[in-house]
Amino acid sequence: MSFPSSFTLCDNVLRINSIGHPEIKKSDGFIFALNGHFMLHDGGKYGTDCLEHLLALREAAGVEVLHFDWIISHFHVDHVGAPLENVVRDPRFAIDRIIMPPVNALPEGMIHVSREFTREIMEVVRDFHPNAEVTVIPFYSDCKKTFFYNFGGTEIEILPADTDWAAPELLRKIATKYFCTEDVFFRKVQMYVVNISSIWLIIRHGGKKLVFTGDSPKRTRFMTDEGFDRMVALYGDKIAKPDLFKWPHHGQAEDEADVAVHDLIDPDYILTTCPDEGASVTYAKSFPDFRARFVNSCTEDVIITVPEEGEMSVEGGTWGVNQGEYFVLDIPGKKVQSPAASDILASRE
């Protein structure tokens, strides 16, 4: 594949490639470039083409070894699987810095993906990237602060997750309130704990603000204390009115962040990364007068360009909810049912 050669320019233009993955569901991978500096945010699921994108970037940069930083939102395979599969041990790459969330304190017997992925990453650093700087972002409840990272001369603010939901009383709350079960070992409960531990990024450049949310969940529209709600409560003044906002948990149909995104965040562009119509349809039907523009990078790359001066551009992907219409991606064997606008509005009263 070819990679835009413009990504290698030192012209104070921030460029972001949201990697499309044909036939892969729910996969987040973003490549950032600014003034000769490169960063991978998450990377995508096993079997995706993160490697091909980075190799093409290496070729465009004309270097023997491509140096980049790696920021991990949380430890799920659809976010870190591809780099661990075939990038981090490849001698054509050098990782200069890794920023990642902490290990969840899940009880023994649960699925400790955060612990296992952290162990693998530290082994990779020891064996392949001994000079890499590793930063673990603590929970906000432990540090009471955000963190700043200079990337190519611009500022990235890292927002820690509010707390570790692996505590027994919080596990019970997740099980009973969000999954209607007394079984705290229910697989989705354990997966939820890792999602809710996502760190968020705020990128400020050229007078623009872009927010990347990891997988902080918002399963139910009317609950006010889910992972997404807590992040908005903590950082609402920082994340409000962004130029681009990555919908939490990919924008899939089972998540319901429409009211919060519209009323509290109000972005210009909304990026989704899963092959269903959920977020865009619900948003458009809940708010017929919406102004945001939706773009989906599930199957096609999206290129975001933010100059030091001038307008931000968003190109590629699949566009939706344009002038009151919404897109429906053609997924063989799958039909997404969208609630009627009257049902949504009635349930909000």
KEPAVO-815514 format. One record per residue (C-alpha): x, y, z. Coordinates in steps of 0.001 Angstrom, whole numbers, plus 500000, padded with zeros to 6 digits. Example, Ala and Ser with C-alpha at 12.3 -4.5 7.8 and 13.67 -1.06 7.14 Angstrom:
2
512300495500507800 513670498940507140 
END
This chain:
349
500000500000500000 501026503632499665 501009506066502544 500531509819502051 504028511244501687 502736514448503256 502860512665506630 506653513009506573 506696516785506029 507997519138508720 505469521887508070 503689522259511433 500697520351510078 499285517624512329 498142514621510304 496214511640511639 495426508411509817 492472506517511284 493252503064509921 490426501332508084 490199497549508375 488026495854505727 486025492973507188 487288493626510733 484809494773513378 485497497193516209 489154497969515637 490910501184516656 494235502238515185 495533505770514621 498846507024513236 499842510589514150 502518512591512327 503881516050513066 507197517615512078 509002514307511580 507625512743514758 505311509736514604 502949508133517075 500772505038517053 497619505279519154 496338501779519913 496836499943516580 493935497612515942 492995493957516127 494994490854515209 494933490385511438 494541494053510561 496998496012508444 498709498170511060 502044496678509955 501424497557506305 500543501141507217 503683501585509316 505903499983506683 504461502327504066 505091505278506380 508678504056506871 509126503940503104 507654507423502685 509989508729505389 512970507123503653 514450505669506857 515955502310507674 514289502254511089 511063504131511774 510946505591515278 507571506183516876 505835506505520232 502977504212521232 500028505356523348 497636502623524477 494119503569525569 493372500209527232 494317496548527010 491828494929524651 492810492937521601 490945495180519150 493211498025520270 496629496427520880 496471493082519086 497927494149515741 501069495885517078 501807492964519390 501230490513516564 503711491802514026 505070495316514713 506773495564518104 509317492783517415 510120493940513878 513671495407513595 512434497946511064 510769499843513936 512002501438517138 509605502451519882 510924505477521751 508139505817524302 505163503796525489 502307505384527451 499686503032528857 497052502679531594 497651500758534838 496933497111535515 493456496446536887 493324494849540331 490906492105539305 490556489179541730 492233485897540921 490173483748538595 489099486667536426 490416487455532963 493489489592533648 494045490992530162 495548494228531502 498107492255533496 498923489857530658 499271492566528021 501411494674530373 503692491711530981 504063491099527249 504780494764526549 507463494908529245 509080491786527792 509056493403524355 510691496538525765 513369494476527486 514177492383524411 513588494754521476 513354498366522693 515628498681525752 515900502457525360 512149503023525303 510674505205528022 507644503537529619 505011505652531365 502049504126533194 499205506600533663 497637506035537110 493953506316537889 492741509830538612 491715508758542106 495402508040542771 497015511088541122 494415513899540977 495926515302537804 496216514979534047 499458514432532137 501021516349529261 503029514927526386 504882516999523816 504470515537520367 506402517240517595 505937520627519231 502242520371520022 500521519454523256 498698516225523986 496889516065527310 496316512583528714 493221512115530869 493413509216533360 490408506984533988 488613508054537155 489249504950539276 489903501201539168 486530499503538948 488081496152539862 487298496691543562 484748494092544797 481990496615545549 482375498204542103 482409494809540389 479089494051542066 477734497379540889 478776496658537299 477250493174537409 473916494140538929 473364497595537453 474738497209533956 474395493483533237 471504492454535545 473393489537537070 474790488603540466 477717486855538792 480701489216539009 482700486641537019 480391487143534023 482751487691531085 481238491006530040 481741492355533568 485462491648533316 485653493173529846 483764496250531054 486350496864533789 489101497126531172 487029499372528902 486186501704531748 489920502070532441 490565503755529074 492741506842529062 491563509703526850 493654512044524716 493096515715523966 495167516984521056 495389520760520696 496951522134517538 496355525093515267 493540526339517467 491722523001517065 490873520358519643 490525516624518975 489373514116521607 490050510362521506 488086508330524044 489316504734523982 486403502461524886 484921504198527932 481421502697527835 478045504368527776 475650501437527643 472492503148528826 471402506626527862 469849507562531194 472412506322533691 474701509052534980 477637507174536503 479009504932533772 482625505154532660 481849507694529963 479730509779532356 482509509878534915 485052511062532355 482696513804531191 482064514836534803 485794514977535546 486965516652532362 483905518315530880 485475521757530709 488467520347528827 486645518198526276 483623520388525496 483185521806521967 485917519780520231 486505519986516502 486629516178516326 485394513594518819 485917509850518619 482645508228519727 483112506075522858 483285502320522308 483521502636518521 479996504005518044 478327500613517938 474568500239518298 474589498848521840 476126502040523246 473962505074523857 476005508231524297 473844510366522008 472351512701524635 475649513246526431 477581513845523199 474977516286521896 474254518208525100 477610518166526896 480262517810524193 478757519138520938 481551518297518464 481890519410514852 483025516000513566 482255512597515088 484474509630514231 483130506078514540 485077502851513999 482627499962513861 480563498492510989 477076499402512127 474782502379511996 474172502672515734 475677505996516774 474776507977513676 471205506734513443 470400507279517108 472011510713517078 470145511830513980 466799510553515217 467245511966518721 468323515377517428 466898516127513978 468570519559514053 472041518150514731 475029519941513234 477813517345513711 479189515443510720 479781511706511085 482620509822509420 483319506093509800 486779504536509387 485860500886509850 486520499797506277 488266502829504753 491055505059506038 490176508526507282 492834511242507007 492547514198509410 494700517239508637 495149520086511123 497329522966509879 498932525503512199 496656528070510589 493488527501508614 490735524915508528 490939521293509624 490056518764506915 488614515258507263 488838513028504197 488040509413503318 485977506876505201 482228506468504929 480219509611505582 476868509637507324 474085511801508715 474622514397506042 471805516927505690 469511514904507884 470185511513506316 472161508695507890 474225505918506390 473623502190506761 476684500068506123 475968496862504251 476982494055506597 476137490593505228 474018488627507650 473574491510510061 470705493913510459 470912496696513019 467584497719514480 467409501419515252 464831502770517694 462155505033516347 462551508712517159 459241508700519048 460477505880521287 463699507720522046 461979510972522853 459317509275524959 461924507454527023 463744510727527707 460697512296529350 
END
